[in-house]
Structure formats: structure tokens, C-alpha cells
């Protein structure tokens, strides 16, 4: 028995040495430069965009949980001639506080063109539309039951399209400034030039005087991950502590002032072969105080948005 112990001990030492060598070799392979920016593949892509909006009172009591689902098809334009990408909504549905999942027929098959080269530095087109998305398309929407969507619900539907561009644009290189192109090695972190900017909130719904104030915005190369057999770079997004003031007229002669604070963090999973976003997960925590004419308090809430963007197959969004 005693004679066997040194053999067992020696074998353990050898195995530990082999495992340690393998781990060190694996770490050494990761300790190199990566290219997170490349020419995107030009095939059609399909995405499921899901936004869960949880609203609580300041005391923590839940008010509602709504889920917004966008089935999206993207047909890339020819990059050699600067052609726009075509975005088509295949299906849009809303589930209000655990109720029935209802579709919005008017958005099925609706499409718009997106061409970053045709937008200004604030991502507005010639008509002042953010990302070129017409807000008017989301006015007076009705669901499949014939019920008209309320003002705030229609704005949340519009926001789903806006969210897609707002967050996936971090996966695009930024000309003449810091951006994802500057993340070369795991652990690299950059502060974006947009940090601490104060910009007018664009669009038809936001009245004059509406502004958004950014916190310290950063991107960080956190590591690698496999998503559906694709090797992806994990890029962390952090907006820092943001605040905003928004004036809205939900109806004539009624002006609402909203004061808010925002914390936003998430992860982009960038496909290192196609250079398309494979998956994106973001949590947006807010505090909002609403008043009439900025004088009469209406409500105080703590909205929490969990956004998921997942590349899927053609069949997964309802196409044959």
C-alpha cells in the first residue's frame, strides 16, 4: 500500500502540470490583438428585438410589466456605392401586464431606409427624424382587436425601433474619434467623446427645451463568447449617470414636463466573422417625475427596461 502512494502522488503532479500548461497556453492565445471592425457580410439578417418594460412606484410597488416584440428583417445595401440598408418590420406585438399578446397590423410589412452616411452628427435625417425613422408612423396605431394605442404606448412602440439603432451603433467604428475600432485586446477600455454631452432630444414628440445629458460613456472589451456556434467579442456598454428633461404635448393645450435620471449598462456580442451584432443585452434603469405644465405633480415612477436583440433565422420571425 505504502509503495503505491508515491506513484499516485507523482501521477497527480504530472496531471496538474499538464492541465496548468494547457490553461497557460489558452490564456496566452487570448493575450493578443483582435480586430473588432471589418467589412460586414452582405446577406440578409433577421432579428428578434424584445423590450420588457417594468414600471414601479418609488416605494418599489409594481405598477405594470409590458413586453414589446419586433420581428425585424435587414437587407444590406451595396456598401461600395453607399446604398441604404432596408429595414422591414415583419411582425410587431405588445403584451400588456401578462395579458394577451396582440399584434399591430399597420406595422406588418412596413419598411424604412437607414443610411448612416445620409445622417448628421446627431443621427438626424433632413427632416429631423432620428435614424430616419418617421415618428408620425406611430401615431394613432390600433392593435388587431381594433383598440387604439394610447399616446405613451405608441411612443414605446416607436422606441423599440430607436433602441435597435441606439445600441447597435456602438458596434460601428466612429470616424475621427474613439470607438470600437480602438478596442484591440481583452481588457481595453475607452471613454467616448460623447461623454457629458448635452443634446436636444430630437423628434416630433419632444417639445422645445427637451434635452438629454450623457454621463461618462465607455466601451470595454470584456472577452470572447460563443453564440450559436459563432465566435463573438463581448463589448461592454456603460452610459454612466445620465439625466434628461422632456416636454411633451400628449394633446392640444396640455403640456407635460418629465424629469428623469438614467443608468444604462449592457453587452454587445459582435460576430468576429460577419461583423454583425449577434446578440445584445441592455438594462436601462430610470427615475421619472411627471408634472403638468412643470407645476402640478402627476406621478413619480422607476421604469426598468430590459432590452434583448438576438440574431435569428428566417423561420424564427415568421417568414417561410
C-alpha positions in Angstrom: 0.0 0.0 0.0 2.7 2.5 1.0 4.8 1.7 -2.1 1.8 2.8 -4.3 1.4 6.2 -2.7 4.4 7.9 -4.4 3.2 6.6 -7.8 -0.2 8.1 -7.2 1.2 11.3 -6.0 3.6 11.6 -8.9 0.7 10.9 -11.4 -1.3 13.7 -9.8 1.6 16.1 -10.1 2.0 15.2 -13.8 -1.7 15.7 -14.5 -1.7 19.0 -12.7 1.3 20.1 -14.7 -0.4 19.1 -18.0 -3.6 21.0 -17.0 -1.7 24.1 -15.9 0.3 24.1 -19.1 -2.9 23.9 -21.1 -4.5 26.7 -19.2 -1.5 28.9 -19.6 -1.4 28.2 -23.3 -5.1 29.1 -23.6 -4.5 32.4 -21.7 -1.5 33.1 -24.0 -3.7 32.6 -27.0 -6.2 35.1 -25.7 -3.5 37.7 -24.9 -3.3 39.1 -28.4 -4.8 41.8 -30.6 -8.2 41.3 -32.2 -9.9 43.3 -34.9 -13.4 44.2 -33.9 -14.1 46.1 -37.1 -14.2 44.6 -40.5 -16.3 44.6 -43.7 -19.8 43.3 -42.9 -21.2 40.4 -44.7 -24.0 41.5 -47.2 -26.5 38.7 -46.7 -30.0 39.5 -45.3 -30.2 39.3 -41.5 -33.1 38.6 -39.2 -33.5 39.8 -35.6 -35.9 39.4 -32.7 -36.0 42.6 -30.7 -37.7 42.2 -27.3 -38.2 45.0 -24.8 -39.6 44.3 -21.3 -40.8 47.5 -19.5 -41.3 47.2 -15.8 -42.7 50.2 -14.0 -42.6 50.6 -10.2 -43.5 53.3 -7.8 -40.7 54.9 -5.7 -41.7 52.6 -2.8 -41.0 49.5 -5.0 -44.6 48.6 -5.7 -45.1 47.2 -9.2 -47.4 49.1 -11.5 -47.1 47.1 -14.7 -44.9 44.9 -16.9 -45.3 45.3 -20.7 -43.5 43.3 -23.4 -42.8 44.7 -26.9 -41.7 42.3 -29.6 -40.3 43.3 -33.0 -39.5 40.8 -35.8 -37.1 42.6 -38.0 -35.5 41.9 -41.4 -32.5 43.9 -42.6 -31.4 43.8 -46.2 -28.0 45.5 -46.5 -27.4 48.0 -49.3 -24.3 47.9 -51.6 -21.6 49.4 -49.4 -19.4 50.2 -52.5 -22.0 52.8 -53.6 -23.2 53.9 -50.2 -26.6 52.4 -50.6 -29.0 52.4 -47.7 -29.9 49.3 -45.7 -33.6 48.4 -45.9 -35.3 47.6 -42.5 -38.6 45.8 -42.6 -40.9 45.0 -39.7 -42.3 41.5 -40.3 -44.4 41.5 -37.1 -44.9 43.7 -34.1 -46.8 42.6 -31.0 -47.5 44.0 -27.5 -48.3 42.1 -24.3 -49.6 44.3 -21.6 -49.0 43.2 -18.0 -49.3 39.5 -18.6 -52.4 39.8 -20.9 -52.9 38.7 -24.4 -50.1 39.1 -27.0 -51.7 41.4 -29.7 -50.2 42.4 -33.0 -50.2 45.8 -34.7 -51.3 45.1 -38.3 -50.3 48.5 -39.7 -46.6 47.8 -39.0 -46.5 44.3 -40.6 -44.5 44.7 -43.8 -43.7 48.4 -43.1 -40.1 49.3 -44.1 -37.8 52.3 -44.0 -34.3 53.0 -45.3 -31.3 53.5 -43.0 -28.2 55.2 -44.3 -25.8 56.5 -41.7 -23.9 58.5 -44.4 -27.1 60.5 -45.0 -27.5 61.4 -41.3 -25.9 64.3 -39.5 -23.7 64.1 -36.4 -26.8 63.8 -34.2 -28.1 60.9 -36.4 -30.9 63.0 -37.8 -32.0 63.0 -41.4 -33.0 66.1 -43.5 -36.5 66.0 -41.9 -35.0 66.0 -38.4 -36.0 62.4 -37.8 -33.8 60.3 -35.6 -32.2 57.5 -37.6 -34.5 58.4 -40.4 -37.5 56.8 -38.7 -40.7 58.8 -39.1 -42.4 59.3 -35.7 -45.7 60.0 -37.5 -45.9 56.4 -38.4 -46.6 55.5 -34.8 -49.4 58.0 -34.2 -53.0 56.6 -33.9 -52.0 53.0 -34.2 -54.6 50.3 -33.4 -54.0 46.7 -32.4 -55.5 43.6 -34.0 -58.6 43.9 -31.8 -59.3 47.4 -33.1 -58.3 49.1 -29.8 -56.4 52.4 -30.3 -53.0 52.5 -28.7 -52.6 55.3 -26.1 -50.0 58.0 -26.6 -47.5 56.5 -24.2 -47.9 53.0 -25.7 -47.4 54.3 -29.2 -44.2 56.0 -28.1 -42.9 52.8 -26.6 -43.5 51.0 -29.9 -41.5 53.7 -31.7 -38.8 53.4 -29.1 -38.2 49.7 -29.9 -37.0 50.7 -33.4 -35.0 53.6 -31.9 -33.4 51.2 -29.3 -32.1 48.9 -32.1 -30.1 51.7 -33.7 -29.1 53.4 -30.5 -27.3 50.4 -29.1 -26.1 48.5 -32.2 -24.4 51.7 -33.4 -21.8 51.2 -30.7 -20.7 48.2 -32.8 -19.8 50.6 -35.7 -16.5 52.4 -36.0 -16.5 56.1 -35.2 -14.6 58.4 -37.6 -12.1 60.8 -36.1 -12.9 59.8 -32.6 -12.6 56.9 -30.1 -14.9 53.9 -30.8 -15.0 50.2 -31.0 -12.1 50.2 -33.5 -9.8 51.2 -30.7 -10.5 48.1 -28.6 -7.7 45.7 -29.6 -7.1 43.4 -26.6 -9.3 41.9 -23.9 -9.4 44.4 -21.0 -9.1 47.5 -23.3 -11.5 50.3 -22.2 -12.2 53.7 -23.8 -14.1 56.8 -22.8 -16.3 58.0 -25.7 -16.2 61.6 -26.9 -19.9 61.9 -26.3 -19.4 61.7 -22.6 -21.1 64.5 -20.6 -22.6 65.9 -23.8 -25.9 67.8 -23.5 -28.0 67.4 -26.7 -31.6 68.4 -27.6 -34.0 65.4 -27.7 -34.9 65.1 -31.4 -38.2 64.2 -33.0 -41.8 65.5 -33.3 -42.9 64.3 -29.8 -40.3 66.2 -27.8 -41.1 69.9 -27.5 -38.5 72.7 -27.5 -36.3 72.7 -24.4 -36.1 68.9 -24.2 -32.5 67.8 -23.5 -30.6 64.6 -22.7 -27.4 64.8 -20.7 -24.9 62.0 -21.0 -22.7 60.6 -18.2 -19.3 59.2 -18.7 -19.8 56.7 -21.6 -17.5 53.8 -22.0 -16.9 50.7 -24.2 -14.8 47.8 -22.8 -13.6 44.7 -24.5 -14.6 42.2 -21.8 -13.8 38.8 -23.5 -14.9 36.2 -26.0 -18.0 34.1 -26.1 -19.7 31.5 -28.3 -23.2 32.4 -29.5 -24.9 29.9 -31.7 -21.6 28.4 -32.8 -20.2 31.9 -33.7 -17.1 33.3 -32.0 -18.1 36.7 -30.6 -16.3 39.6 -28.9 -18.1 40.8 -25.8 -18.1 44.6 -25.6 -19.5 46.2 -22.5 -21.6 49.4 -22.8 -21.9 51.9 -19.9 -23.5 55.3 -20.2 -22.7 56.5 -16.7 -25.2 58.6 -14.9 -27.4 60.4 -17.4 -30.3 62.9 -16.8 -32.9 64.4 -19.1 -35.7 66.9 -19.3 -38.5 66.3 -21.8 -41.6 68.4 -22.6 -44.5 66.6 -24.3 -47.9 67.7 -25.6 -50.0 64.5 -25.5 -53.0 66.6 -26.6 -53.6 70.2 -27.5 -53.3 72.8 -24.7 -51.8 70.2 -22.4 -48.0 70.4 -21.8 -46.3 67.7 -19.7 -42.8 68.1 -18.2 -40.8 64.9 -17.4 -37.6 65.0 -15.4 -35.6 61.8 -15.3 -32.3 60.1 -14.5 -30.9 57.1 -16.3 -28.4 54.3 -15.8 -27.6 52.1 -18.8 -25.3 49.1 -19.0 -25.2 46.2 -21.4 -23.1 43.7 -23.5 -22.8 43.6 -27.3 -21.8 40.2 -28.8 -20.1 41.0 -32.0 -19.7 38.2 -34.6 -16.0 38.2 -35.5 -16.7 36.6 -38.9 -19.6 38.5 -40.2 -19.1 41.7 -38.1 -22.8 41.9 -37.4 -24.2 42.1 -33.9 -25.1 38.5 -32.9 -26.7 39.4 -29.6 -27.2 42.4 -27.4 -28.5 42.7 -23.9 -29.1 46.0 -22.1 -30.7 47.1 -18.9 -31.9 50.7 -18.7 -32.9 51.8 -15.2 -34.7 55.2 -14.9 -36.3 57.5 -12.4 -39.1 59.8 -13.8 -41.1 62.6 -12.3 -44.0 63.8 -14.4 -45.8 67.2 -13.9 -48.4 69.2 -15.7 -47.0 72.5 -17.0 -44.0 71.8 -14.8 -46.1 72.8 -11.8 -48.7 70.2 -10.9 -47.2 66.8 -9.9 -48.8 63.9 -11.7 -46.6 60.8 -11.0 -43.2 59.5 -9.9 -42.1 56.2 -11.3 -39.0 54.0 -11.6 -39.1 52.4 -15.1 -36.8 49.5 -15.8 -36.3 48.4 -19.4 -34.6 45.1 -20.3 -33.7 45.0 -24.0 -32.7 41.9 -25.9 -31.6 41.8 -29.5 -31.0 38.4 -30.9 -30.0 37.4 -34.5 -32.3 34.5 -35.5 -33.2 32.5 -38.6 -35.7 33.5 -41.3 -38.2 31.0 -40.0 -38.0 32.4 -36.5 -39.6 35.7 -37.5 -42.4 34.2 -39.4 -41.1 34.0 -42.9 -41.3 30.8 -45.0 
